[in-house]
Amino acid sequence: MSEIELMLSAYIDGELSNTDSLELEIQLATDAELREQLERLVAADAAAMSDFDAMLNDPVPAALVDHITAFQPRASANED
């Protein structure tokens, strides 16, 4: 991922400082190609979130439930 893509991703996720967000918004106001890049990333983010949200409704595989249920943590060397 390029530096600008990382910055756009951080912008989408609300992870930029107010100063960085403002600077990017100024660039977006004057750069159509950058706006298109942002729109593509927003669309990809929305698609990924939609796909991930759908997976949350899938049932947990029985084998995984059995494995978790049967798990017993090992005693640590520091336990008395």
N, C-alpha and C positions, 0 to 999 in steps of 0.2 A: 504494500500500500504506500502511495506517495505521501509526502508531508502534508500536502493540501487535502488529500483524502482523509488523513488522520484528523486534521483540524476540522473538516466538515463533519466527520463522524462524532467528534467530541462536541461540536456545536449541536448536532441533532440530539445527542444524549444530555445536553445541558451541562457539560463538563468544562466549558471554557469560562475563563474569568470574564467579568463584565467588560473589561477593556478589550480583551481578545474578541469577544462576541461583537462588540461595536465595530472594531476594525474589520472583521469579516463581513459584517452587514454592509459596511461602506463599499467593500470590494464587490459584494453581491449586487449592490445597486447599480454598479457600472459595468459588470462583466457577465454578459449573457451566457457564455460558455460555462462559467463557474456556477451560475444559477442552474443550468441544465445538469451539471454534475451533482449539485446538491439534490435536485429533484430525483435523479436516478438513485442516489443513496437513500433518500427518504422512502422511495418506492421499494427498494430492496429490503430496507429495515422493516417496513410494514409487512411485506411478504414473509420475511423470516419470523416476525412476531406472530403472524397469523398461523403459520405452519407449526411453530412451537406451541402456541396456545392449543391447537388441535391435539397435539401429542399429550397434553396434560389430561385429556379426557380418556385416553387409552387405559385399559385395565393394566395393573401391575402383573407381570408374568408370575404364575404360581411358583415356578422354580426360584425366582428371586425372593418371593415372600418366604418360602421354605428356608432358603439360605440365610436370610436375615433373622428369622425366628430361631434357627438352630445356632446362630453365632454366639459364642461365649468368649469374652475378652480374656486374653492371657494375663496372668498376674505379672505385674512389673517387678523388676529386680529391687525396687525401692520399697515395696510393700513389706510390712512386718508381720 
